Amino acid sequence: MGIENNKSHGVRLLVIAAAFVIVVAGMRAAEPILVPFLLSAFIAIISAPPLFWLRRRGLPMGVALLTVIAAILAIGFLMGALIGASVKDFSAALPVYQARLQEEIGALLAWLGGIGIEISDQFLLEYFDPGAAMRLVGSTLTRLGGLLTNAFLILLTVIFILFEASSFPTKLRKMLGSSNRSLADFDRAIDNVKRYMAKKTLMSLCTGICIGIWLAVLGVDYPLLWGLLAFLLNFVPNIGSIIAAIPAVLLAFVQLGVSSALFAALGFLVVNVVIGNVIEPRFMGRGLGLSTLVVFLSLVFWGWVLGPVGMLLSVPLTMTVKIALESNEDTRWIAILLGSGGI
């Protein structure tokens, strides 16, 4: 009898693993559809608190929704006007910057050779290719810019999500019936996610503004572009700020020299230490309770499945999975493993 139970348990695990692989493969295949939807959900979650605030002030649902959508459109058009030209110019000038970067690296190798440190060009390019950072930024900006072609679809999805946001709790209560504890746990988890997204957006905005101003003072080209990149990549845990700093520092090195590159790197370091390690922990509190390892692995996994947008939304997506796992006693142990401590 015990052997049969072990076999059934093993078969169940295999079925779950196979289902997981199939779901992940389906998500990768459906990336063109999933990415706009997830981006719409991200925008809707950030926009929900202002919408509910306007509703509490007595505005009708239609007027409050129109106000929030008008604000989203204004911000979108402003970002497009300020950043669109910079993205286009940077993409066009990217080969020139790469060539100048290779020249500077060649001069650095020649200087090192003059003092007795011999490093071959082939060895350097095999293990350390600075131009790859520029190409990565160019491709990422191109893919993010491609999402603008779905702007109308994203906006419509945001509108419908916000329309449903006010009635969703009522539907959930009817669905769960007398399970008040499950409803309370779900409401608390959703509030945590919304609070995290709103506060993280504010912290990311402060980071992007500070970086943009600092690079503009130094005279680095496209400071608005690098400020936007710092804002977006601040959502990527652990390594986002490093990825945002590399192309801007390399551009400062190519354009203005070693001293300006060092000052640019110092600016990134100071901004991220002050905001990320001093202000943000006090402002955001304990956070969502995900372990550091899970946060990093979620970054890699969602980036592989959904690309750059998956990296930006890796923490909210993982937290949603954790919420779903907590709601079932059979999968609660997985949620405990994902957390930073006991649940």
Residue frames as qw, qx, qy, qz and C-alpha x, y, z in Angstrom:
[[0.000, 0.884, 0.468, 0.000, 0.00, 0.00, 0.00],
 [0.306, -0.803, 0.101, 0.501, 2.81, 2.37, 0.88],
 [0.432, -0.124, 0.595, 0.667, 4.59, 1.59, -2.38],
 [0.227, 0.626, 0.651, 0.365, 1.44, 2.42, -4.34],
 [0.138, -0.938, -0.242, 0.204, 1.11, 5.73, -2.49],
 [0.399, -0.581, 0.343, 0.621, 4.73, 6.60, -3.27],
 [0.382, 0.187, 0.682, 0.594, 4.18, 5.75, -6.92],
 [0.096, 0.813, 0.547, 0.174, 1.04, 7.89, -7.11],
 [0.265, -0.880, -0.022, 0.393, 2.89, 10.76, -5.43],
 [0.424, -0.338, 0.512, 0.666, 5.77, 10.44, -7.90],
 [0.296, 0.463, 0.690, 0.471, 3.38, 10.34, -10.86],
 [0.045, -0.918, -0.384, 0.084, 1.64, 13.45, -9.52],
 [0.333, -0.728, 0.208, 0.563, 4.95, 15.32, -9.29],
 [0.399, -0.022, 0.654, 0.642, 5.82, 14.31, -12.84],
 [0.176, 0.703, 0.634, 0.270, 2.44, 15.52, -14.10],
 [0.169, -0.928, -0.162, 0.289, 2.90, 18.86, -12.30],
 [0.396, -0.506, 0.418, 0.642, 6.42, 19.25, -13.75],
 [0.347, 0.262, 0.711, 0.553, 5.17, 18.43, -17.26],
 [0.058, 0.855, 0.510, 0.066, 2.29, 20.89, -16.89],
 [0.283, -0.824, 0.052, 0.488, 4.73, 23.58, -15.73],
 [0.392, -0.220, 0.576, 0.683, 6.96, 23.03, -18.79],
 [0.239, 0.532, 0.704, 0.404, 3.95, 23.18, -21.12],
 [0.079, -0.921, -0.347, 0.155, 2.67, 26.39, -19.51],
 [0.332, -0.680, 0.252, 0.603, 6.09, 28.07, -19.74],
 [0.362, 0.043, 0.681, 0.635, 6.46, 27.01, -23.39],
 [0.130, 0.731, 0.634, 0.217, 2.99, 28.40, -24.10],
 [0.193, -0.898, -0.139, 0.371, 3.89, 31.69, -22.40],
 [0.359, -0.426, 0.458, 0.693, 7.02, 32.04, -24.53],
 [0.268, 0.316, 0.737, 0.535, 5.03, 31.33, -27.67],
 [0.037, -0.825, -0.542, -0.157, 2.33, 33.83, -26.61],
 [0.435, -0.343, -0.142, 0.820, 4.82, 36.60, -25.70],
 [0.064, 0.224, 0.322, 0.918, 3.43, 39.07, -28.31],
 [0.428, -0.599, -0.492, -0.464, 0.02, 38.80, -26.63],
 [0.657, -0.531, -0.445, 0.297, 1.10, 38.45, -23.00],
 [0.456, -0.062, -0.135, 0.877, 3.53, 41.38, -22.91],
 [0.129, -0.389, -0.189, -0.893, 0.97, 44.10, -23.84],
 [0.622, -0.567, -0.458, -0.286, -1.54, 42.58, -21.41],
 [0.691, -0.385, -0.369, 0.488, 0.95, 42.46, -18.52],
 [0.279, 0.102, -0.030, 0.954, 2.07, 46.01, -19.29],
 [0.343, -0.514, -0.343, -0.708, -1.58, 47.08, -19.23],
 [0.709, -0.544, -0.448, 0.033, -2.05, 45.38, -15.87],
 [0.572, -0.145, -0.244, 0.769, 1.09, 47.13, -14.56],
 [0.017, 0.275, 0.105, 0.956, -0.24, 50.54, -15.64],
 [0.524, -0.539, -0.438, -0.492, -3.70, 49.76, -14.25],
 [0.695, -0.434, -0.466, 0.334, -2.31, 48.75, -10.84],
 [0.368, -0.070, -0.149, 0.915, -0.38, 52.03, -10.62],
 [0.159, -0.289, -0.261, -0.907, -3.44, 54.00, -11.79],
 [0.472, -0.498, -0.713, -0.143, -5.94, 52.31, -9.46],
 [0.377, -0.438, -0.495, 0.648, -5.07, 54.26, -6.26],
 [0.023, 0.127, -0.061, -0.990, -5.66, 57.70, -7.91],
 [0.365, -0.277, -0.639, -0.618, -8.91, 56.37, -9.40],
 [0.495, -0.505, -0.696, 0.120, -10.20, 55.17, -6.02],
 [0.275, -0.303, -0.301, 0.861, -9.05, 58.43, -4.40],
 [0.176, -0.047, -0.285, -0.941, -11.12, 60.44, -6.89],
 [0.474, -0.385, -0.712, -0.346, -14.08, 58.14, -6.28],
 [0.442, -0.458, -0.611, 0.472, -13.81, 58.72, -2.51],
 [0.097, -0.215, -0.080, 0.969, -13.89, 62.46, -3.24],
 [0.421, 0.520, 0.502, -0.548, -17.35, 62.01, -4.76],
 [0.281, 0.450, -0.497, -0.686, -16.56, 62.00, -8.48],
 [0.900, 0.223, 0.146, -0.345, -18.67, 59.66, -10.65],
 [0.801, -0.150, 0.509, 0.279, -16.89, 56.59, -11.99],
 [0.648, 0.624, 0.299, 0.319, -16.91, 57.90, -15.56],
 [0.073, 0.971, -0.125, 0.188, -15.45, 61.29, -14.65],
 [0.576, -0.671, 0.459, 0.086, -12.79, 59.75, -12.37],
 [0.819, 0.082, 0.481, 0.302, -11.80, 57.25, -15.07],
 [0.502, 0.795, 0.160, 0.301, -11.59, 59.95, -17.74],
 [0.188, -0.943, 0.267, -0.073, -9.38, 62.03, -15.45],
 [0.695, -0.441, 0.536, 0.186, -6.99, 59.13, -14.82],
 [0.760, 0.363, 0.434, 0.321, -6.88, 58.15, -18.52],
 [0.283, 0.938, 0.013, 0.198, -6.20, 61.79, -19.47],
 [0.382, -0.818, 0.427, 0.046, -3.28, 61.84, -17.04],
 [0.788, -0.108, 0.548, 0.257, -1.93, 58.57, -18.50],
 [0.625, 0.654, 0.305, 0.297, -2.18, 59.97, -22.04],
 [0.028, 0.984, -0.149, 0.099, -0.51, 63.23, -21.02],
 [0.556, -0.625, 0.528, 0.147, 2.40, 61.39, -19.41],
 [0.790, 0.166, 0.527, 0.265, 2.68, 59.06, -22.42],
 [0.487, 0.817, 0.171, 0.256, 2.73, 61.89, -24.96],
 [0.185, -0.939, 0.290, -0.020, 5.22, 63.85, -22.84],
 [0.679, -0.400, 0.576, 0.218, 7.57, 60.86, -22.60],
 [0.736, 0.425, 0.447, 0.277, 7.19, 60.20, -26.32],
 [0.294, 0.939, 0.025, 0.177, 7.99, 63.82, -27.22],
 [0.283, -0.867, 0.410, -0.015, 10.97, 64.06, -24.88],
 [0.618, -0.380, 0.678, 0.117, 12.45, 60.60, -25.31],
 [0.820, 0.455, 0.347, -0.022, 11.40, 59.52, -28.82],
 [0.453, 0.860, -0.223, 0.071, 13.89, 61.75, -30.60],
 [0.270, -0.713, 0.642, -0.085, 16.70, 60.72, -28.24],
 [0.791, -0.045, 0.610, -0.030, 16.02, 57.01, -28.84],
 [0.745, 0.642, 0.171, 0.048, 16.05, 57.53, -32.61],
 [0.222, 0.893, -0.375, 0.108, 19.25, 59.63, -32.56],
 [0.470, -0.566, 0.673, -0.081, 21.04, 57.22, -30.22],
 [0.852, 0.163, 0.498, 0.001, 20.09, 54.21, -32.34],
 [0.637, 0.764, -0.004, 0.102, 21.40, 55.98, -35.44],
 [0.098, 0.848, -0.478, 0.209, 24.65, 57.01, -33.73],
 [0.868, -0.393, 0.289, -0.089, 25.20, 53.63, -32.06],
 [0.905, 0.272, 0.026, 0.327, 27.71, 52.31, -34.67],
 [0.285, 0.776, -0.236, 0.511, 29.75, 55.51, -34.31],
 [0.505, -0.701, 0.355, -0.356, 29.86, 55.19, -30.52],
 [0.970, -0.139, 0.193, 0.052, 30.84, 51.52, -30.79],
 [0.743, 0.505, -0.090, 0.429, 33.69, 52.35, -33.18],
 [0.018, 0.789, -0.316, 0.527, 34.96, 55.14, -30.92],
 [0.760, -0.534, 0.284, -0.238, 34.72, 52.82, -27.93],
 [0.964, 0.097, 0.071, 0.236, 36.84, 50.22, -29.71],
 [0.464, 0.685, -0.203, 0.525, 39.41, 52.93, -30.49],
 [0.337, -0.752, 0.336, -0.456, 39.55, 53.97, -26.84],
 [0.924, -0.300, 0.229, -0.060, 39.94, 50.34, -25.76],
 [0.844, 0.386, -0.053, 0.369, 42.75, 49.91, -28.31],
 [0.163, 0.766, -0.297, 0.546, 44.51, 52.99, -26.93],
 [0.645, -0.613, 0.314, -0.330, 44.09, 51.64, -23.39],
 [0.985, -0.027, 0.118, 0.125, 45.60, 48.28, -24.42],
 [0.622, 0.590, -0.169, 0.486, 48.53, 50.08, -26.06],
 [0.182, -0.775, 0.337, -0.503, 49.12, 52.06, -22.87],
 [0.853, -0.411, 0.274, -0.166, 49.00, 48.89, -20.78],
 [0.923, 0.259, -0.003, 0.283, 51.46, 47.26, -23.18],
 [0.325, 0.761, -0.257, 0.499, 53.79, 50.23, -22.74],
 [0.366, -0.661, 0.478, -0.448, 53.99, 49.60, -19.00],
 [0.063, 0.340, -0.936, 0.073, 54.55, 45.87, -19.43],
 [0.534, 0.179, 0.701, -0.438, 50.99, 44.51, -19.17],
 [0.175, 0.166, -0.731, -0.639, 50.25, 42.56, -22.33],
 [0.520, 0.327, 0.671, -0.416, 46.57, 41.79, -23.09],
 [0.175, 0.076, 0.750, 0.633, 45.55, 40.55, -26.54],
 [0.407, 0.062, -0.119, -0.903, 42.62, 42.13, -28.35],
 [0.587, -0.082, -0.717, -0.367, 41.13, 38.69, -29.00],
 [0.363, -0.203, -0.800, 0.432, 41.25, 37.76, -25.31],
 [0.093, 0.172, 0.337, -0.921, 39.61, 41.04, -24.29],
 [0.504, 0.068, -0.299, -0.807, 36.80, 40.78, -26.85],
 [0.530, -0.088, -0.831, -0.146, 36.19, 37.15, -25.96],
 [0.414, -0.369, -0.730, 0.398, 35.69, 37.72, -22.25],
 [0.089, -0.661, -0.337, 0.664, 34.92, 41.44, -22.06],
 [0.268, 0.390, 0.524, 0.708, 33.20, 43.26, -24.93],
 [0.006, 0.375, 0.347, -0.860, 32.20, 46.81, -23.90],
 [0.270, 0.072, -0.433, -0.857, 30.34, 47.27, -27.17],
 [0.271, -0.306, -0.904, -0.127, 27.94, 44.50, -26.13],
 [0.072, -0.490, -0.581, 0.646, 26.50, 46.82, -23.47],
 [0.196, 0.353, -0.163, -0.900, 25.75, 49.43, -26.13],
 [0.323, -0.023, -0.781, -0.534, 24.15, 46.80, -28.39],
 [0.193, -0.373, -0.875, 0.241, 22.09, 45.46, -25.47],
 [0.070, 0.490, 0.344, -0.798, 20.75, 48.94, -24.70],
 [0.252, 0.253, -0.437, -0.825, 19.99, 49.57, -28.37],
 [0.320, -0.150, -0.880, -0.316, 18.07, 46.32, -28.76],
 [0.135, -0.429, -0.768, 0.456, 16.21, 46.81, -25.47],
 [0.148, 0.446, 0.124, -0.874, 15.12, 50.32, -26.40],
 [0.295, 0.118, -0.643, -0.697, 14.04, 49.07, -29.82],
 [0.280, -0.284, -0.915, -0.058, 11.90, 46.31, -28.27],
 [0.059, -0.505, -0.581, 0.635, 10.38, 48.67, -25.73],
 [0.185, 0.360, -0.174, -0.898, 9.73, 51.18, -28.48],
 [0.234, -0.067, -0.839, -0.486, 8.01, 48.46, -30.47],
 [0.066, -0.440, -0.830, 0.337, 5.42, 48.25, -27.69],
 [0.151, 0.405, 0.112, -0.895, 4.25, 51.72, -28.72],
 [0.280, 0.020, -0.689, -0.668, 2.74, 50.12, -31.81],
 [0.373, -0.404, -0.834, -0.049, 0.32, 48.44, -29.37],
 [0.033, 0.028, -0.381, 0.924, -0.37, 51.68, -27.51],
 [0.531, -0.162, -0.194, -0.809, -4.05, 51.76, -28.50],
 [0.750, -0.178, -0.624, -0.128, -4.58, 48.14, -27.43],
 [0.438, -0.056, -0.626, 0.643, -2.73, 48.75, -24.14],
 [0.168, -0.101, 0.198, -0.960, -4.82, 51.85, -23.41],
 [0.673, -0.198, -0.368, -0.611, -8.10, 50.03, -24.09],
 [0.705, -0.150, -0.674, 0.159, -7.03, 47.16, -21.84],
 [0.220, 0.019, -0.504, 0.835, -6.12, 49.61, -19.05],
 [0.406, -0.171, -0.035, -0.897, -9.56, 51.25, -19.35],
 [0.768, -0.200, -0.483, -0.369, -11.39, 47.93, -19.10],
 [0.590, -0.069, -0.670, 0.446, -9.24, 46.76, -16.17],
 [0.020, 0.059, -0.376, 0.925, -9.96, 49.98, -14.28],
 [0.579, -0.202, -0.241, -0.752, -13.67, 49.64, -15.04],
 [0.801, -0.184, -0.561, -0.104, -13.65, 46.14, -13.56],
 [0.350, 0.231, -0.634, 0.650, -11.50, 47.13, -10.57],
 [0.346, -0.247, 0.320, -0.846, -14.40, 48.58, -8.59],
 [0.842, -0.084, -0.070, -0.529, -16.68, 45.57, -9.10],
 [0.607, 0.297, -0.732, 0.081, -14.03, 42.85, -8.72],
 [0.066, -0.215, 0.775, -0.591, -14.19, 42.66, -4.88],
 [0.683, 0.053, 0.261, -0.680, -17.96, 42.09, -5.05],
 [0.818, 0.292, -0.418, -0.267, -17.49, 39.30, -7.60],
 [0.372, 0.345, -0.802, 0.315, -14.80, 37.76, -5.44],
 [0.357, -0.153, 0.626, -0.676, -17.04, 37.77, -2.36],
 [0.825, 0.164, 0.037, -0.540, -19.78, 35.99, -4.29],
 [0.711, 0.380, -0.589, -0.055, -17.31, 33.47, -5.65],
 [0.258, 0.281, -0.803, 0.457, -15.77, 32.67, -2.25],
 [0.588, -0.519, -0.560, -0.266, -19.10, 32.71, -0.42],
 [0.617, -0.776, -0.068, -0.115, -18.57, 32.44, 3.32],
 [0.834, -0.040, -0.111, 0.539, -14.80, 32.09, 3.07],
 [0.082, -0.994, -0.027, -0.060, -14.09, 35.44, 4.72],
 [0.620, -0.604, 0.347, 0.360, -10.56, 34.44, 5.71],
 [0.653, 0.193, 0.495, 0.540, -9.58, 33.68, 2.11],
 [0.231, 0.859, 0.305, 0.341, -11.07, 36.98, 0.97],
 [0.346, -0.928, 0.100, 0.097, -9.23, 38.91, 3.70],
 [0.683, -0.346, 0.441, 0.468, -5.94, 37.20, 2.81],
 [0.546, 0.466, 0.474, 0.509, -6.47, 37.94, -0.87],
 [0.033, 0.964, 0.182, 0.194, -7.35, 41.60, -0.23],
 [0.497, -0.797, 0.234, 0.252, -4.30, 42.00, 1.98],
 [0.688, -0.087, 0.493, 0.526, -2.02, 40.43, -0.62],
 [0.401, 0.683, 0.415, 0.449, -3.41, 42.58, -3.44],
 [0.172, -0.984, -0.042, -0.035, -3.03, 45.70, -1.30],
 [0.633, -0.556, 0.347, 0.411, 0.60, 44.74, -0.66],
 [0.609, 0.239, 0.498, 0.568, 1.27, 44.39, -4.38],
 [0.179, 0.869, 0.316, 0.336, -0.45, 47.72, -5.19],
 [0.380, -0.913, 0.080, 0.128, 1.41, 49.49, -2.40],
 [0.686, -0.304, 0.420, 0.511, 4.71, 48.02, -3.56],
 [0.517, 0.470, 0.469, 0.540, 4.13, 49.05, -7.18],
 [0.005, 0.956, 0.207, 0.207, 3.08, 52.59, -6.27],
 [0.471, -0.830, 0.212, 0.211, 6.02, 53.19, -3.92],
 [0.703, -0.120, 0.474, 0.516, 8.51, 51.49, -6.23],
 [0.420, 0.697, 0.386, 0.434, 7.31, 53.69, -9.10],
 [0.159, -0.985, -0.017, -0.069, 7.85, 56.82, -6.99],
 [0.618, -0.605, 0.374, 0.334, 11.35, 55.69, -5.95],
 [0.670, 0.204, 0.503, 0.505, 12.21, 54.81, -9.56],
 [0.247, 0.883, 0.270, 0.295, 10.98, 58.20, -10.72],
 [0.342, -0.916, 0.179, 0.111, 13.21, 59.96, -8.18],
 [0.707, -0.284, 0.483, 0.431, 16.16, 57.81, -9.33],
 [0.571, 0.500, 0.465, 0.456, 15.57, 58.62, -13.00],
 [0.057, 0.977, 0.126, 0.163, 15.23, 62.36, -12.37],
 [0.487, -0.788, 0.301, 0.227, 18.43, 62.52, -10.29],
 [0.702, -0.067, 0.527, 0.474, 20.41, 60.51, -12.85],
 [0.451, 0.706, 0.400, 0.372, 19.12, 62.61, -15.75],
 [0.102, -0.994, 0.017, -0.043, 19.99, 65.88, -14.02],
 [0.607, -0.612, 0.397, 0.316, 23.47, 64.66, -13.02],
 [0.665, 0.148, 0.537, 0.498, 24.35, 63.48, -16.54],
 [0.287, 0.868, 0.294, 0.280, 23.00, 66.73, -18.02],
 [0.309, -0.927, 0.171, 0.125, 25.27, 68.70, -15.68],
 [0.646, -0.364, 0.528, 0.414, 28.25, 66.59, -16.82],
 [0.315, 0.621, -0.362, -0.620, 27.35, 67.19, -20.47],
 [0.330, -0.035, 0.926, 0.179, 26.73, 63.54, -21.42],
 [0.329, 0.018, -0.535, -0.778, 24.62, 63.10, -24.56],
 [0.581, -0.285, -0.622, -0.441, 20.96, 62.03, -24.20],
 [0.032, -0.179, 0.720, -0.669, 20.56, 62.60, -20.42],
 [0.671, -0.014, 0.143, -0.727, 16.77, 62.17, -20.71],
 [0.807, 0.183, -0.514, -0.228, 17.28, 58.77, -22.32],
 [0.444, 0.187, -0.773, 0.414, 19.60, 57.60, -19.54],
 [0.302, -0.136, 0.491, -0.805, 17.22, 58.99, -16.92],
 [0.805, 0.048, -0.125, -0.579, 14.37, 56.99, -18.49],
 [0.725, 0.204, -0.656, 0.047, 16.56, 53.88, -18.57],
 [0.133, 0.201, -0.729, 0.641, 17.44, 54.36, -14.89],
 [0.563, -0.072, 0.249, -0.785, 13.72, 54.76, -14.08],
 [0.858, 0.110, -0.313, -0.393, 12.74, 51.57, -15.93],
 [0.687, 0.218, -0.661, 0.207, 15.63, 49.40, -14.76],
 [0.157, -0.362, 0.600, -0.696, 15.13, 50.43, -11.14],
 [0.838, -0.104, 0.071, -0.530, 12.20, 47.99, -11.23],
 [0.851, 0.224, -0.470, 0.070, 14.71, 45.22, -11.99],
 [0.682, -0.718, 0.131, -0.048, 15.99, 44.00, -8.61],
 [0.816, -0.374, 0.266, 0.352, 19.65, 43.62, -7.67],
 [0.567, -0.090, 0.436, 0.692, 21.30, 44.30, -11.05],
 [0.323, 0.809, 0.462, 0.170, 18.99, 46.82, -12.72],
 [0.120, -0.967, 0.070, 0.212, 20.90, 49.88, -11.53],
 [0.512, -0.436, 0.564, 0.480, 24.19, 48.34, -12.71],
 [0.508, 0.392, 0.654, 0.401, 22.78, 47.62, -16.17],
 [0.153, 0.941, 0.300, 0.040, 21.45, 51.20, -16.39],
 [0.308, -0.860, 0.226, 0.339, 24.82, 52.67, -15.40],
 [0.693, -0.136, 0.519, 0.481, 27.06, 50.77, -17.85],
 [0.496, 0.574, 0.436, 0.484, 26.00, 52.37, -21.19],
 [0.051, -0.986, -0.110, -0.112, 25.83, 55.89, -19.72],
 [0.540, -0.712, 0.328, 0.306, 29.30, 55.57, -18.16],
 [0.673, 0.071, 0.528, 0.513, 30.73, 54.12, -21.40],
 [0.327, 0.800, 0.351, 0.361, 29.21, 56.98, -23.38],
 [0.261, -0.960, 0.081, 0.062, 30.70, 59.50, -20.95],
 [0.670, -0.414, 0.446, 0.425, 34.08, 57.77, -21.39],
 [0.580, 0.361, 0.517, 0.516, 33.86, 57.89, -25.19],
 [0.157, 0.872, 0.323, 0.332, 32.48, 61.41, -25.36],
 [0.195, -0.943, 0.090, -0.253, 34.18, 63.29, -22.51],
 [0.348, 0.567, -0.655, 0.358, 37.05, 61.16, -21.22],
 [0.545, -0.100, -0.781, 0.287, 38.04, 59.16, -18.17],
 [0.041, -0.019, -0.509, 0.860, 37.35, 61.84, -15.54],
 [0.526, -0.032, -0.074, -0.847, 33.78, 62.44, -16.73],
 [0.708, -0.065, -0.664, -0.230, 33.16, 58.69, -16.84],
 [0.391, -0.067, -0.742, 0.541, 34.33, 58.40, -13.24],
 [0.205, 0.030, 0.304, -0.930, 32.06, 61.27, -12.20],
 [0.647, -0.045, -0.381, -0.659, 29.14, 59.65, -14.04],
 [0.645, -0.088, -0.755, 0.079, 29.79, 56.34, -12.27],
 [0.171, -0.039, -0.607, 0.775, 30.07, 58.18, -8.94],
 [0.420, -0.045, 0.013, -0.906, 26.69, 59.83, -9.58],
 [0.731, -0.098, -0.562, -0.375, 25.03, 56.47, -10.24],
 [0.522, -0.045, -0.751, 0.402, 26.65, 55.04, -7.11],
 [0.023, 0.003, 0.452, -0.892, 25.56, 57.90, -4.84],
 [0.551, -0.064, -0.162, -0.816, 21.98, 58.03, -6.20],
 [0.754, -0.089, -0.603, -0.244, 21.43, 54.28, -5.93],
 [0.426, -0.038, -0.724, 0.540, 23.02, 54.01, -2.48],
 [0.143, -0.004, 0.348, -0.926, 21.05, 56.94, -1.06],
 [0.641, 0.003, -0.142, -0.754, 17.70, 56.07, -2.65],
 [0.763, 0.048, -0.607, -0.217, 18.04, 52.29, -2.81],
 [0.609, -0.049, -0.692, 0.385, 19.69, 51.62, 0.54],
 [0.109, -0.071, -0.476, 0.870, 18.61, 54.55, 2.73],
 [0.403, 0.070, 0.041, -0.911, 15.35, 56.12, 1.53],
 [0.621, 0.006, -0.589, -0.518, 13.62, 53.16, -0.13],
 [0.439, -0.133, -0.862, 0.215, 13.84, 50.68, 2.81],
 [0.015, 0.213, 0.541, -0.813, 12.41, 53.26, 5.21],
 [0.421, 0.173, -0.130, -0.881, 9.72, 54.32, 2.76],
 [0.661, 0.072, -0.590, -0.458, 8.67, 50.84, 1.61],
 [0.729, -0.406, 0.376, -0.404, 9.09, 48.94, 4.87],
 [0.637, -0.261, 0.724, 0.028, 9.57, 45.17, 4.91],
 [0.248, 0.344, -0.677, -0.601, 8.48, 44.75, 1.32],
 [0.793, 0.063, -0.264, -0.546, 6.75, 41.70, -0.13],
 [0.730, -0.373, 0.535, -0.204, 8.65, 38.97, 1.70],
 [0.907, 0.404, -0.115, 0.025, 10.48, 37.36, -1.23],
 [0.753, -0.457, 0.239, 0.409, 13.93, 35.95, -0.60],
 [0.026, 0.774, -0.385, -0.501, 16.88, 37.57, -2.38],
 [0.285, -0.169, 0.872, 0.361, 17.67, 34.37, -4.28],
 [0.375, 0.551, 0.746, -0.015, 14.06, 34.07, -5.49],
 [0.194, 0.878, 0.076, -0.432, 14.09, 37.71, -6.60],
 [0.060, -0.601, 0.624, 0.495, 17.24, 37.14, -8.68],
 [0.292, 0.067, 0.924, 0.240, 16.00, 33.84, -10.15],
 [0.355, 0.703, 0.575, -0.222, 12.66, 35.44, -10.99],
 [0.123, 0.802, -0.229, -0.538, 14.52, 38.18, -12.84],
 [0.105, -0.342, 0.829, 0.429, 16.33, 35.58, -14.97],
 [0.307, 0.304, 0.902, 0.022, 13.23, 33.42, -15.51],
 [0.323, 0.781, 0.443, -0.298, 10.75, 36.15, -16.46],
 [0.073, 0.737, -0.378, -0.555, 13.38, 37.89, -18.59],
 [0.175, -0.168, 0.899, 0.365, 13.89, 34.62, -20.50],
 [0.280, 0.475, 0.833, -0.037, 10.16, 34.03, -20.92],
 [0.197, 0.867, 0.452, -0.070, 8.90, 37.55, -21.68],
 [0.510, 0.536, 0.063, 0.670, 11.98, 39.62, -22.53],
 [0.208, 0.266, -0.286, 0.897, 12.72, 43.11, -21.13],
 [0.509, -0.448, -0.087, -0.730, 9.15, 43.66, -19.91],
 [0.862, -0.289, -0.416, -0.022, 9.35, 40.38, -18.01],
 [0.560, 0.065, -0.424, 0.709, 12.48, 41.64, -16.25],
 [0.111, -0.358, 0.120, -0.919, 10.73, 44.88, -15.27],
 [0.696, -0.331, -0.056, -0.635, 7.72, 42.99, -13.90],
 [0.567, 0.143, -0.800, 0.135, 9.61, 40.03, -12.42],
 [0.018, 0.045, -0.718, 0.694, 8.89, 40.89, -8.77],
 [0.568, 0.072, 0.192, -0.797, 5.13, 41.59, -9.19],
 [0.754, 0.163, -0.510, -0.381, 4.71, 38.46, -11.32],
 [0.450, 0.121, -0.832, 0.301, 6.54, 36.30, -8.78],
 [0.188, -0.028, 0.579, -0.793, 4.55, 37.81, -5.94],
 [0.698, 0.081, -0.120, -0.702, 1.31, 36.97, -7.78],
 [0.702, 0.127, -0.697, -0.073, 2.46, 33.35, -8.10],
 [0.202, 0.108, -0.770, 0.595, 3.32, 33.33, -4.38],
 [0.463, -0.018, 0.282, -0.840, -0.18, 34.63, -3.53],
 [0.789, 0.098, -0.369, -0.482, -1.75, 31.86, -5.59],
 [0.587, 0.143, -0.772, 0.197, 0.40, 29.22, -3.91],
 [0.049, -0.139, 0.637, -0.756, -0.45, 30.51, -0.42],
 [0.610, -0.050, 0.029, -0.790, -4.17, 30.09, -1.07],
 [0.898, 0.023, -0.365, -0.243, -3.90, 26.28, -1.29],
 [0.685, -0.602, 0.396, -0.106, -2.72, 24.09, 1.56],
 [0.945, 0.123, 0.224, 0.205, -1.16, 21.61, -0.88],
 [0.617, 0.556, 0.006, 0.557, 1.11, 24.28, -2.38],
 [0.324, -0.940, 0.011, -0.106, 1.64, 26.42, 0.71],
 [0.780, -0.427, 0.226, 0.397, 5.08, 24.84, 1.28],
 [0.598, 0.395, 0.274, 0.641, 6.25, 26.24, -2.08],
 [0.036, -0.902, -0.128, -0.410, 5.13, 29.72, -1.02],
 [0.650, -0.740, 0.104, 0.136, 7.15, 29.31, 2.19],
 [0.770, -0.058, 0.279, 0.571, 10.24, 28.45, 0.12],
 [0.365, 0.651, 0.267, 0.610, 9.72, 31.55, -2.01],
 [0.290, -0.926, -0.132, -0.201, 9.39, 33.82, 1.01],
 [0.267, 0.657, -0.483, 0.514, 12.10, 35.52, 3.03],
 [0.134, -0.240, 0.770, -0.575, 10.86, 33.90, 6.24],
 [0.105, 0.314, 0.928, -0.171, 7.86, 32.16, 7.72],
 [0.197, -0.336, -0.466, -0.795, 4.42, 32.95, 6.31]]
